[in-house]
Every structure is written in structure tokens, then in C-alpha cells.
Amino acid sequence: MEHFRLVGIAVALFASTDIDDLFVLLSLFADRKFQVYEVVVGQYLGLAGLYGASVLAALISCVVSTAYIGVPLISVPKVPLLYPRNMGKNVGYIDITC
């Protein structure tokens, strides 16, 4: 049952960020200074850049030790708000090693 709750939270977070992106796109399409192809190409280039940076960061986190980086990229702490039964306890880490 908790899986459905987590999926619901993920859908809500995605929708909120997607609505923000729609407002930005609407304002760019409404501006007469930009042609349609400029907005579309810019959107694709921006998404490609984000995906590329994400893949690069994931590959770097598999190669470089977290002791050199200084932030835990390999282990992600659990968020206590998503797991109310664990509030106040040491919930540990989710291991997502490469």
C-alpha cells in the first residue's frame, strides 16, 4: 500500500515541475521576438543538456570515491517524511552502488 503512496508523491512532484515548464514555454511562444523553431530547438537542447549532465554525474559517482567529492553520491539518505513509522529513528541509507 505504501508503494501507491510513493507513486502518488512522485506523480505530484512531476506534475508540479511540468506545470512550471509549461508556463515558461507559453511565455516564450507568446513573445514575438522568438520564432517557433527557436523555442522548440531550445527546449530540446536544454533537455539534452540536463540528461547529459545527469549521465555524466552518474558515471563520475561510480568512478570517484565519495571521500574525494565530499558528498554522499553513492548512498542516498531515506527521507523520514515519506516513512512516518520511522520518525525519530536512525533510518540509515538506501544503497544504490554502481
C-alpha positions in Angstrom: 0.0 0.0 0.0 2.9 2.3 0.7 4.1 1.9 -2.9 0.9 3.6 -4.1 1.6 6.5 -1.8 5.1 6.9 -3.0 3.9 6.8 -6.6 1.3 9.4 -5.8 4.0 11.7 -4.4 6.2 11.1 -7.4 3.3 12.0 -9.8 2.5 15.1 -7.8 6.2 16.3 -7.9 6.4 15.6 -11.6 3.2 17.5 -12.3 4.3 20.5 -10.3 7.6 20.8 -12.2 5.9 20.1 -15.5 3.3 22.9 -15.0 6.2 25.3 -14.3 7.8 24.3 -17.6 4.5 24.8 -19.4 4.3 28.4 -18.2 7.8 29.1 -19.3 7.1 27.7 -22.7 3.8 29.6 -23.0 5.6 32.9 -22.3 8.3 32.1 -24.8 5.7 31.1 -27.5 3.8 34.3 -26.8 6.8 36.5 -27.2 7.0 37.8 -30.8 10.8 38.1 -30.7 11.2 34.3 -30.8 10.2 32.1 -33.7 8.5 28.7 -33.0 11.5 26.7 -34.2 13.8 28.6 -31.8 11.7 27.8 -28.8 11.4 24.1 -29.8 15.1 23.7 -30.6 16.0 25.5 -27.3 13.7 23.1 -25.4 15.3 20.0 -26.9 18.8 21.3 -26.4 18.1 22.2 -22.8 16.7 18.7 -22.1 19.6 17.1 -23.8 22.0 19.1 -21.7 20.2 18.1 -18.5 20.2 14.4 -19.5 23.9 14.6 -20.5 24.9 16.3 -17.2 22.9 13.7 -15.3 24.6 10.8 -17.1 28.0 12.3 -16.6 27.4 12.8 -12.9 26.2 9.2 -12.5 29.3 7.9 -14.3 31.6 10.1 -12.2 29.9 8.9 -9.0 30.7 5.3 -10.0 34.4 6.1 -10.5 35.4 8.7 -7.9 35.3 7.9 -4.3 32.9 9.9 -2.1 35.8 10.7 0.2 37.2 12.9 -2.6 33.9 14.5 -3.6 32.8 15.3 0.0 29.1 14.5 -0.6 27.4 11.1 -0.4 26.6 10.4 -4.1 26.6 6.6 -3.7 24.2 6.3 -0.8 21.0 8.4 -0.5 19.5 9.0 2.9 15.9 8.0 3.3 13.5 10.9 3.8 11.7 10.4 7.1 8.6 12.3 5.9 8.0 9.5 3.4 8.3 6.9 6.1 6.3 8.2 9.1 6.7 5.0 11.1 10.4 5.7 11.2 10.2 9.2 12.5 12.8 9.8 15.2 14.7 6.7 14.4 18.0 6.3 12.6 16.7 5.3 9.3 20.0 4.7 7.6 20.7 4.8 3.9 19.4 3.3 0.7 22.3 1.6 -1.1 22.4 2.4 -4.8 26.0 1.4 -5.5 27.1 1.1 -9.1 
